[in-house]
Amino acid sequence: MPTAIDTPPDPVNMAHSPDGRDRARSMAAPSPPSNEKGSALLRASTMLPVDAGAERIAADAAQDDTAATWIPLRDLDFEVDDVDQSQAAEESGHNLMDRAVINREIAASGAEDGFDHLSSGEEQRIRFLQHTARSPLFRRSLIGTDDMLDRLRALDAAAPNFQAVTRLVQNAVTLSKVGVAPIRLPPMLMVGAPGTGKTRYAHALAAAIGTVSTEITGTSLSDAASLTGYGPAWRSAGPGRIAKALIATTTTAPLIIIDECEKVRDYERKEGPLDVLLPLLEAHTAARFVDDYVRVPMRADQALWLFACNSTDGLSPPVLNRVVTLRIPDLDPSARDAVLDTMMAEASRAAGVKTRFADAAARAGFAALGLRRARLAMAIAIASAVAAGRRFISEADAKAAAALLGEGERASRMGFIDTHGDAAGLNR
């Protein structure tokens, strides 16, 4: 059966925002190795191709520590290549931008007579539009299928603390399947403690419904304009991250993940830096989204939005009024252990060896660090154990790695529930 998503274009660079930390991940990626059954593949960048004769648009491929290659959710057996769509899905969709409008914009610039009269920023923009006009603009709709529902049931079982989110998506997929209409979801805001796995769940969700995901981390945003584009007058002129996410996919419904959204800062705006997204959170205005660089209306009314934060402090009332807020409970001990076991398997695979925790005490030593620090500590501990001629990771290895990272006895637990049922402390 045909898939909902075409094979993405070859990864090349796109116009950049100042901090250069955009990552558009395509789910249409090579299948994971056969011995990794049960993991959902995340990483395959989809960047916009640029004509060889055009000025190359600057790179923005920098990664931060939220990146992960494999979803640490156990017992999952799905990848986007498994997605099958009905004939209706094949025929359903829309053009991202009106090619006639693009051509009028190009003609108005006088570029047919050359670029000498244009500023360098405007020349770059017109070349960008010329390429876009020659590229396929049709985006296929994402329509619910039985396979999607099967994957969502597996995701629900593997990530029970995200049940509220998964059930909301299941209902939308069921409605789409019955009505043979594009999947429609309200913008969702996941609120939960650090270490509950919000970011990883978000990418697993994208894989389950067979779409691409673009992750934007709040701490990487220097100003709100990096979301909606820098005009040609800027030295760092280029499309914003939202436009790039829309351009880099062939589906009408990419999942746009705004992680740590409460940490977005904009020194030009005293309040509500995410308010620039308000037109995108309502379908009637999202249907004519205009990036400040591209300046041609784009259809974003079927894009899927998933925000994640530790606290709603810092989010403006207008944003909160446009999202469905879903509270994510802490992981219980068994779920915590499952996550840590999978993280150890990932770290071992990356190192090219097979290692394991010696006992529960060794696992608990990493649990005290928080997910991101635990990932670093595991790499250190594996190297230490192998150097000592061992293939198991001891509690002493965990403590030594923690000390090297400067954690020591100061480390707090990572938002899990302890064996007595009390909420554990959060990351410092």
Secondary structure as GFF3:
##gff-version 3
##sequence-region A 1 428
A	DSSP	beta_strand	23	25	.	.	.	ID=ss1
A	DSSP	three_ten_helix	34	36	.	.	.	ID=ss2
A	DSSP	three_ten_helix	80	82	.	.	.	ID=ss3
A	DSSP	alpha_helix	87	91	.	.	.	ID=ss4
A	DSSP	beta_strand	93	95	.	.	.	ID=ss5
A	DSSP	alpha_helix	99	109	.	.	.	ID=ss6
A	DSSP	three_ten_helix	111	113	.	.	.	ID=ss7
A	DSSP	alpha_helix	120	134	.	.	.	ID=ss8
A	DSSP	beta_strand	138	140	.	.	.	ID=ss9
A	DSSP	alpha_helix	146	158	.	.	.	ID=ss10
A	DSSP	three_ten_helix	160	162	.	.	.	ID=ss11
A	DSSP	alpha_helix	163	179	.	.	.	ID=ss12
A	DSSP	beta_strand	188	192	.	.	.	ID=ss13
A	DSSP	alpha_helix	198	209	.	.	.	ID=ss14
A	DSSP	beta_strand	213	217	.	.	.	ID=ss15
A	DSSP	three_ten_helix	218	220	.	.	.	ID=ss16
A	DSSP	alpha_helix	225	228	.	.	.	ID=ss17
A	DSSP	alpha_helix	241	247	.	.	.	ID=ss18
A	DSSP	beta_strand	255	259	.	.	.	ID=ss19
A	DSSP	three_ten_helix	261	263	.	.	.	ID=ss20
A	DSSP	three_ten_helix	273	281	.	.	.	ID=ss21
A	DSSP	alpha_helix	283	286	.	.	.	ID=ss22
A	DSSP	beta_strand	304	309	.	.	.	ID=ss23
A	DSSP	alpha_helix	317	320	.	.	.	ID=ss24
A	DSSP	beta_strand	324	328	.	.	.	ID=ss25
A	DSSP	alpha_helix	333	351	.	.	.	ID=ss26
A	DSSP	beta_strand	356	357	.	.	.	ID=ss27
A	DSSP	alpha_helix	360	367	.	.	.	ID=ss28
A	DSSP	alpha_helix	371	387	.	.	.	ID=ss29
A	DSSP	beta_strand	392	393	.	.	.	ID=ss30
A	DSSP	alpha_helix	395	404	.	.	.	ID=ss31
A	DSSP	three_ten_helix	408	410	.	.	.	ID=ss32
###
